[in-house]
Amino acid sequence: MRTRIAAAVLALAALAVPAPAQAAPGDGSLTWSVSPSGPKGPNGRAALDYKLDPGATVTDHVAVTNHSKQPLTLRLYAHDAFTTAGGGFDLRAGNATPTDAGRWIRLGRQQLTLPASSRVVVPFTLTVPADATPGDHAAGVVASLVADTTDAAGNRVSVDHRVGSRVYLRVTGPLQPSLTVTDVEIQAVTSWNPLRLPRVTATFTVANTGNVRLGGTPTGRIEGPFGLGTRTTTATAIPEILPGGSLTGAVTLDSVPPLFREQLTLDILPAPADGRTIDPAPARAVLEHTLWLVPWPQLALIALTAALLVTGLSARRRRKARMRAALAAAEKRGREQATATLEKEGIR
């Protein structure tokens, strides 16, 4: 059998009071959590959140709790965070070398053996390099357990079960909040029922091109020539995007009048992910895209109506022509009969 490393499973505490985290290997009887802590135990913080100057150092703690009824040995480390394509908060693989905030964290211990139903508080320091770039940096402190299993193909697989606590750091200096919208793809669904107007879905990429973690609410607007047939919708708010990260979003507009050449406008007003005021305030991210919506069902209905109208008019003209021909024939027969009658009377 071959051995390979499977993708890691990661749960990062985001609640004030973290629940027992990832069920780990085997029968699922191993569970543990990592949470922000004071020297004596968890203190209810949602995340490890700091604002520091370049060169500054802070000392803090995490509590690692074994919720299982058996001992548990865990690897403890810090790593850089990133935004997944679906908008999740995740960490780089444990065997990679951190290059950002994960590299600035030094843990008091790298391995823990916890008795059943026990907790250990681990101190750590976060030291910001003197040349650190201003803005937001994100990482996580992780307790990891690698378990061996076998996949459906019979390969031996090592799965890294990771549970962690988020670390948010804002390095003082000029802030540059900025989102950019790119890579728009349009899908229009048109029914052959001419009374049902098309549904348009725009899928796009939102990238954080600044140095502040941001969220926002996308708005989509489609308008035809001269502003006719305008439709507007507001999509679900996007989650936080870390600096340098991106995710995929979508807006859907129903009952869009098909007016041939139309203009789609995607508009996102960025919002601070942590709710704190940003100076300067972020500018809107706007992207315009031209699309064509040809009203095929309506054109087919118009063509059918026109064909029926032409057929009806033609039939009417034919009926009138036949009627005129019949009247002319009747008049001719009447004249012929009258002439014949007069001729007979003249002979008598």
C-alpha positions as CSV (number, residue, x, y, z in Angstrom):
1,M,0.0,0.0,0.0
2,R,1.1,3.6,-0.7
3,T,1.1,6.3,1.9
4,R,0.0,9.9,1.2
5,I,-1.0,12.9,3.2
6,A,-4.6,13.9,2.9
7,A,-5.9,17.4,3.0
8,A,-6.1,18.7,6.5
9,V,-9.4,19.2,8.4
10,L,-9.4,22.5,10.2
11,A,-11.8,24.2,12.6
12,L,-10.9,27.6,13.9
13,A,-12.7,28.9,16.9
14,A,-14.7,32.0,16.1
15,L,-17.1,32.1,19.0
16,A,-16.7,33.7,22.3
17,V,-17.0,30.4,24.1
18,P,-15.5,27.7,21.8
19,A,-17.4,24.4,21.6
20,P,-15.6,21.1,21.6
21,A,-13.9,21.2,18.2
22,Q,-13.0,18.7,15.5
23,A,-13.9,15.1,16.1
24,A,-10.7,13.3,15.2
25,P,-9.6,9.9,14.2
26,G,-11.2,6.4,14.4
27,D,-14.4,6.2,16.3
28,G,-14.7,10.0,16.8
29,S,-14.1,9.8,20.6
30,L,-11.2,12.3,20.5
31,T,-12.2,15.9,20.6
32,W,-10.3,19.0,21.7
33,S,-10.4,22.8,21.4
34,V,-8.1,25.7,21.3
35,S,-9.3,29.1,22.7
36,P,-7.9,32.5,23.6
37,S,-6.9,32.5,27.3
38,G,-5.5,34.3,30.2
39,P,-2.9,32.8,32.5
40,K,-5.6,30.9,34.4
41,G,-7.9,29.8,31.6
42,P,-10.2,30.9,28.7
43,N,-11.3,34.5,29.0
44,G,-14.2,34.6,26.5
45,R,-12.4,36.4,23.6
46,A,-13.6,35.5,20.1
47,A,-10.1,35.6,18.7
48,L,-6.5,36.7,19.5
49,D,-6.7,40.3,18.2
50,Y,-3.9,42.9,18.5
51,K,-2.9,46.3,17.2
52,L,0.9,46.8,17.4
53,D,3.6,49.0,16.1
54,P,6.5,47.5,14.0
55,G,9.0,46.1,16.4
56,A,6.5,45.6,19.3
57,T,6.0,42.4,21.2
58,V,3.0,41.0,23.0
59,T,2.7,38.0,25.4
60,D,-0.6,36.1,25.5
61,H,-2.0,32.6,26.1
62,V,-4.1,29.9,24.5
63,A,-6.0,27.2,26.4
64,V,-5.9,23.7,24.8
65,T,-8.6,21.5,26.3
66,N,-9.0,17.7,25.9
67,H,-12.7,16.9,25.9
68,S,-12.0,13.2,25.5
69,K,-12.2,10.5,28.0
70,Q,-8.7,9.3,27.1
71,P,-5.2,10.9,26.9
72,L,-4.4,12.9,23.9
73,T,-1.0,14.0,22.4
74,L,-1.1,17.0,20.1
75,R,1.4,19.1,18.1
76,L,1.1,22.8,18.7
77,Y,2.2,25.4,16.1
78,A,1.3,28.7,14.5
79,H,0.8,29.3,10.8
80,D,-0.3,32.0,8.2
81,A,-4.0,32.3,7.3
82,F,-5.6,32.8,4.0
83,T,-9.1,33.2,2.5
84,T,-10.5,30.2,0.7
85,A,-12.4,30.5,-2.7
86,G,-15.6,30.0,-0.8
87,G,-14.9,32.7,1.7
88,G,-13.6,30.6,4.6
89,F,-10.7,31.3,7.0
90,D,-8.0,28.6,6.7
91,L,-4.3,28.0,7.4
92,R,-1.5,26.9,5.2
93,A,-0.5,23.2,5.4
94,G,1.3,22.3,8.6
95,N,4.4,21.1,6.7
96,A,4.9,24.4,4.9
97,T,7.1,27.2,6.4
98,P,5.1,30.3,7.5
99,T,6.2,33.6,5.9
100,D,4.0,36.2,7.6
101,A,2.2,36.5,11.0
102,G,2.5,32.7,11.6
103,R,6.3,33.2,11.6
104,W,6.1,35.9,14.2
105,I,4.5,33.7,16.9
106,R,6.7,31.8,19.3
107,L,4.8,29.2,21.4
108,G,5.9,28.1,24.9
109,R,5.4,24.5,23.9
110,Q,5.3,22.6,20.6
111,Q,3.8,19.3,21.8
112,L,1.3,18.5,24.5
113,T,0.2,15.4,26.2
114,L,-3.1,16.0,27.9
115,P,-4.8,13.5,30.3
116,A,-8.5,12.8,29.8
117,S,-10.8,15.8,30.4
118,S,-7.9,18.2,31.1
119,R,-6.7,21.6,30.0
120,V,-3.3,23.2,29.5
121,V,-2.7,27.0,29.2
122,V,0.2,27.7,26.8
123,P,1.9,31.1,26.7
124,F,3.2,32.6,23.5
125,T,4.8,35.8,22.2
126,L,4.1,37.6,19.0
127,T,6.9,39.9,17.9
128,V,6.3,42.2,15.0
129,P,9.3,42.7,12.8
130,A,10.6,46.3,12.5
131,D,10.0,46.2,8.8
132,A,6.5,44.7,8.9
133,T,4.1,46.2,6.3
134,P,1.3,48.2,7.8
135,G,-2.2,46.8,7.8
136,D,-3.8,43.5,8.7
137,H,-2.0,40.2,9.1
138,A,-3.8,36.9,10.0
139,A,-2.7,33.6,11.4
140,G,-3.8,30.8,13.7
141,V,-2.5,28.8,16.7
142,V,-3.2,25.2,16.0
143,A,-3.4,21.9,17.9
144,S,-2.9,19.1,15.5
145,L,-3.3,15.3,15.5
146,V,-2.2,13.2,12.6
147,A,-4.1,9.9,12.2
148,D,-3.5,7.0,9.8
149,T,-6.4,5.4,7.9
150,T,-7.0,3.7,4.6
151,D,-9.0,5.2,1.7
152,A,-11.4,3.5,-0.7
153,A,-8.5,2.6,-3.0
154,G,-6.6,0.8,-0.3
155,N,-4.0,3.5,0.0
156,R,-2.7,4.4,3.5
157,V,-3.6,7.9,4.2
158,S,-2.4,10.3,7.0
159,V,-5.1,12.9,7.9
160,D,-4.0,16.0,9.8
161,H,-6.9,16.9,12.1
162,R,-6.4,20.6,13.1
163,V,-8.2,22.8,15.6
164,G,-7.2,26.3,16.2
165,S,-7.8,29.9,17.3
166,R,-7.7,32.8,15.0
167,V,-5.0,35.5,15.3
168,Y,-5.7,39.0,13.9
169,L,-2.9,41.6,13.9
170,R,-3.0,45.1,12.7
171,V,0.4,46.7,12.2
172,T,0.2,50.5,12.6
173,G,0.8,52.7,9.6
174,P,-1.1,53.9,6.5
175,L,-4.2,51.8,5.7
176,Q,-5.2,51.2,2.1
177,P,-8.6,49.5,2.1
178,S,-9.5,48.2,-1.4
179,L,-11.6,45.6,-3.1
180,T,-11.5,44.8,-6.8
181,V,-14.1,42.9,-8.9
182,T,-12.8,40.8,-11.8
183,D,-13.5,37.7,-13.9
184,V,-17.2,38.2,-14.5
185,E,-19.1,35.2,-16.1
186,I,-22.7,35.6,-17.2
187,Q,-25.3,32.8,-17.3
188,A,-28.8,33.7,-18.7
189,V,-31.6,31.2,-18.4
190,T,-34.4,31.9,-20.9
191,S,-37.7,30.1,-20.9
192,W,-39.6,29.5,-24.2
193,N,-42.6,30.8,-22.4
194,P,-42.7,34.4,-23.8
195,L,-44.4,35.6,-20.6
196,R,-41.4,34.5,-18.5
197,L,-38.5,36.9,-18.7
198,P,-34.9,35.6,-18.4
199,R,-33.0,35.0,-15.1
200,V,-29.4,36.4,-15.2
201,T,-26.7,35.1,-12.8
202,A,-23.3,36.9,-12.7
203,T,-20.4,35.1,-11.1
204,F,-17.4,37.1,-10.3
205,T,-14.2,37.2,-8.2
206,V,-13.7,39.7,-5.4
207,A,-10.0,40.3,-4.5
208,N,-8.7,42.2,-1.5
209,T,-6.0,44.4,-3.1
210,G,-5.5,46.5,-0.1
211,N,-4.0,45.9,3.4
212,V,-7.1,45.7,5.5
213,R,-9.4,42.7,5.9
214,L,-12.8,43.6,4.4
215,G,-16.3,42.4,3.8
216,G,-19.1,43.9,1.8
217,T,-22.5,43.5,0.2
218,P,-22.6,43.1,-3.7
219,T,-25.3,44.8,-5.7
220,G,-26.1,43.9,-9.3
221,R,-27.9,46.2,-11.8
222,I,-28.9,45.5,-15.4
223,E,-30.4,48.2,-17.6
224,G,-31.2,48.3,-21.3
225,P,-30.8,51.1,-23.8
226,F,-31.8,54.5,-22.5
227,G,-32.2,53.1,-19.0
228,L,-35.1,50.9,-20.1
229,G,-36.0,47.7,-18.2
230,T,-33.7,48.3,-15.2
231,R,-33.5,45.5,-12.6
232,T,-31.5,45.7,-9.3
233,T,-30.8,43.1,-6.7
234,T,-28.7,42.9,-3.5
235,A,-26.8,39.6,-2.9
236,T,-25.8,38.0,0.4
237,A,-23.0,39.8,2.1
238,I,-19.5,38.4,1.4
239,P,-17.5,37.3,4.5
240,E,-14.2,38.8,5.4
241,I,-11.4,38.7,2.8
242,L,-7.9,38.9,4.1
243,P,-5.4,41.2,2.4
244,G,-4.1,39.4,-0.8
245,G,-7.0,37.0,-0.7
246,S,-10.0,36.5,-3.0
247,L,-13.3,34.7,-3.2
248,T,-16.0,33.9,-5.7
249,G,-19.4,35.7,-5.4
250,A,-22.6,35.8,-7.4
251,V,-25.7,37.9,-7.9
252,T,-28.9,36.7,-9.6
253,L,-31.5,39.0,-11.2
254,D,-34.9,37.7,-12.1
255,S,-37.4,38.9,-14.8
256,V,-34.8,40.8,-16.8
257,P,-36.4,42.4,-19.9
258,P,-34.4,41.1,-23.0
259,L,-33.6,44.3,-24.8
260,F,-30.6,43.1,-26.8
261,R,-27.5,45.1,-25.7
262,E,-27.6,45.7,-21.9
263,Q,-25.3,46.9,-19.2
264,L,-24.5,45.0,-16.1
265,T,-23.0,46.9,-13.2
266,L,-21.6,45.1,-10.1
267,D,-21.1,47.3,-7.1
268,I,-19.6,46.4,-3.7
269,L,-19.3,48.8,-0.9
270,P,-16.5,47.5,1.3
271,A,-17.0,47.3,5.0
272,P,-14.4,46.7,7.8
273,A,-14.6,43.0,8.8
274,D,-14.1,43.9,12.4
275,G,-16.6,46.8,12.5
276,R,-13.9,49.3,13.3
277,T,-13.8,52.6,11.4
278,I,-11.1,52.8,8.7
279,D,-9.5,56.0,7.7
280,P,-9.5,56.6,4.8
281,A,-12.9,55.0,4.2
282,P,-12.8,52.3,1.4
283,A,-14.1,53.3,-2.0
284,R,-16.7,51.3,-3.8
285,A,-15.6,48.5,-6.1
286,V,-17.5,48.8,-9.4
287,L,-17.3,46.8,-12.6
288,E,-19.4,47.3,-15.7
289,H,-20.0,44.5,-18.2
290,T,-21.9,44.4,-21.5
291,L,-24.2,41.5,-22.2
292,W,-26.7,40.6,-24.9
293,L,-30.1,39.3,-24.2
294,V,-32.0,38.5,-27.4
295,P,-35.7,38.0,-26.8
296,W,-36.0,34.8,-28.8
297,P,-39.4,33.6,-27.3
298,Q,-40.9,37.1,-27.8
299,L,-39.5,37.3,-31.3
300,A,-40.9,33.9,-32.0
301,L,-44.3,35.0,-30.6
302,I,-44.2,38.1,-32.8
303,A,-43.3,36.1,-35.8
304,L,-46.1,33.6,-35.1
305,T,-48.6,36.4,-34.6
306,A,-47.4,38.1,-37.8
307,A,-47.6,34.8,-39.7
308,L,-51.1,34.2,-38.4
309,L,-52.1,37.7,-39.3
310,V,-50.7,37.4,-42.8
311,T,-52.4,34.0,-43.3
312,G,-55.7,35.5,-42.0
313,L,-55.5,38.5,-44.3
314,S,-54.6,36.3,-47.3
315,A,-57.5,34.0,-46.5
316,R,-59.8,37.0,-46.3
317,R,-58.6,38.3,-49.6
318,R,-59.1,34.9,-51.2
319,R,-62.6,34.7,-49.8
320,K,-63.4,38.2,-51.1
321,A,-61.9,37.3,-54.5
322,R,-64.0,34.1,-54.6
323,M,-67.1,36.0,-53.7
324,R,-66.5,38.6,-56.3
325,A,-65.9,35.9,-58.9
326,A,-69.1,34.1,-57.8
327,L,-71.1,37.4,-58.1
328,A,-69.6,38.1,-61.5
329,A,-70.5,34.6,-62.7
330,A,-74.0,34.9,-61.3
331,E,-74.5,38.3,-63.0
332,K,-73.1,36.8,-66.3
333,R,-75.5,33.9,-66.0
334,G,-78.4,36.2,-65.3
335,R,-77.6,38.3,-68.3
336,E,-77.2,35.3,-70.5
337,Q,-80.6,33.9,-69.3
338,A,-82.2,37.3,-69.8
339,T,-80.8,37.5,-73.3
340,A,-82.0,34.0,-74.1
341,T,-85.4,34.8,-72.9
342,L,-85.7,38.0,-75.0
343,E,-84.5,36.1,-78.0
344,K,-87.2,33.5,-77.5
345,E,-89.9,36.1,-77.1
346,G,-88.7,37.9,-80.2
347,I,-89.0,34.8,-82.2
348,R,-92.6,34.3,-81.1
